[in-house]
Amino acid sequence: MACKTKKCAAGAKKRGTKKKKIISTEFVFYAPEAEKVSVVGDFNDWDPEKHPMRKFKSGICKKKIQLKPGCYEYLFFVDGRWCIDPENSNRRMNPFGTENCVLEIGDEVIKYC
């Protein structure tokens, strides 16, 4: 699975209120030959500079991003090329005639929507 989630607390707790929960989603992509890998999507205005991924010696790249519950489209940007997530078969056509990967973040779990 290319994305994992967990809850983390955000903001101050006020008396009599619950802590606000923000989902931390981990994107994972295998790119042993790549120099630079980023995760891009509608959550960061498709900007490859906003979420560069950390590359490990094994060739696996990872990035955790806090996302609110909702449905998101994303791709990986690998050395200047747009790449789909091979672990996510749920796709949606984009205006460029190719596909974006689709991910739904819920309160507890993720689903490919």
C-alpha positions as CSV (number, residue, x, y, z in Angstrom):
1,M,0.0,0.0,0.0
2,A,1.4,3.4,-0.9
3,C,-0.4,5.5,1.6
4,K,-0.8,5.0,5.4
5,T,-2.6,7.2,7.8
6,K,-2.7,7.9,11.6
7,K,-4.3,10.5,13.7
8,C,-2.3,13.3,15.4
9,A,-3.5,16.1,17.6
10,A,-3.5,19.6,16.4
11,G,-4.3,22.9,18.2
12,A,-4.8,23.6,21.8
13,K,-7.4,21.8,23.9
14,K,-10.0,24.0,25.5
15,R,-12.0,23.0,28.6
16,G,-15.0,20.9,27.6
17,T,-13.9,20.5,23.9
18,K,-12.2,17.7,22.1
19,K,-8.9,17.9,20.4
20,K,-9.1,18.5,16.6
21,K,-7.8,15.6,14.6
22,I,-5.7,15.9,11.5
23,I,-4.8,12.8,9.5
24,S,-1.1,12.1,8.8
25,T,-0.8,10.3,5.4
26,E,2.4,8.7,4.4
27,F,3.1,8.4,0.6
28,V,5.5,5.8,-0.5
29,F,7.1,5.4,-3.9
30,Y,9.9,3.1,-5.1
31,A,12.3,4.9,-7.4
32,P,15.9,3.5,-7.0
33,E,17.3,5.4,-10.0
34,A,15.5,8.8,-9.4
35,E,17.4,11.9,-8.3
36,K,14.3,13.9,-7.1
37,V,10.9,12.6,-6.2
38,S,7.9,14.7,-4.9
39,V,4.3,14.0,-4.2
40,V,1.9,16.4,-5.9
41,G,-1.8,16.8,-5.9
42,D,-4.8,19.0,-5.4
43,F,-3.8,19.3,-1.7
44,N,-0.6,21.3,-2.7
45,D,-1.7,23.0,-6.0
46,W,0.3,20.4,-7.9
47,D,3.5,22.1,-6.9
48,P,6.5,19.7,-6.9
49,E,8.5,22.0,-4.7
50,K,6.0,21.8,-1.8
51,H,6.4,18.1,-0.8
52,P,9.8,16.6,-1.8
53,M,10.1,13.0,-0.6
54,R,12.9,11.6,1.4
55,K,14.8,8.9,-0.5
56,F,16.3,5.9,1.4
57,K,19.2,3.7,0.2
58,S,16.7,1.0,-0.6
59,G,15.3,3.2,-3.3
60,I,12.0,3.8,-1.4
61,C,10.9,7.4,-1.1
62,K,8.6,8.6,1.7
63,K,6.7,11.7,2.7
64,K,4.2,12.3,5.5
65,I,1.6,15.0,4.9
66,Q,-1.2,16.1,7.2
67,L,-4.5,16.0,5.2
68,K,-8.0,16.7,6.4
69,P,-10.7,14.1,5.7
70,G,-11.8,14.3,2.0
71,C,-11.1,13.0,-1.4
72,Y,-7.8,14.0,-3.1
73,E,-6.1,13.5,-6.5
74,Y,-2.4,13.0,-6.6
75,L,0.6,11.8,-8.6
76,F,4.4,11.5,-8.0
77,F,6.8,13.9,-9.8
78,V,9.9,11.9,-10.6
79,D,12.9,13.7,-12.2
80,G,10.5,16.0,-14.1
81,R,8.0,13.3,-15.1
82,W,4.5,12.7,-13.8
83,C,4.1,9.1,-12.4
84,I,1.0,7.3,-11.2
85,D,1.1,5.3,-7.9
86,P,1.3,1.7,-8.9
87,E,-0.2,0.6,-5.6
88,N,-3.4,2.6,-6.2
89,S,-5.6,1.3,-9.0
90,N,-8.3,3.9,-8.3
91,R,-7.8,6.6,-11.0
92,R,-9.7,9.6,-12.5
93,M,-9.1,11.1,-15.9
94,N,-7.6,14.6,-15.8
95,P,-7.9,17.5,-18.3
96,F,-4.6,16.4,-19.9
97,G,-5.9,13.1,-21.1
98,T,-4.0,11.1,-18.5
99,E,-5.0,9.7,-15.1
100,N,-4.6,11.0,-11.5
101,C,-4.6,8.6,-8.5
102,V,-7.5,9.2,-6.2
103,L,-7.4,8.8,-2.4
104,E,-10.1,9.3,0.2
105,I,-9.1,10.2,3.8
106,G,-11.7,9.4,6.4
107,D,-11.8,10.0,10.2
108,E,-10.2,6.6,10.9
109,V,-9.1,5.0,7.7
110,I,-8.2,5.7,4.1
111,K,-10.0,4.4,1.1
112,Y,-9.2,4.6,-2.6
113,C,-12.4,6.4,-3.8
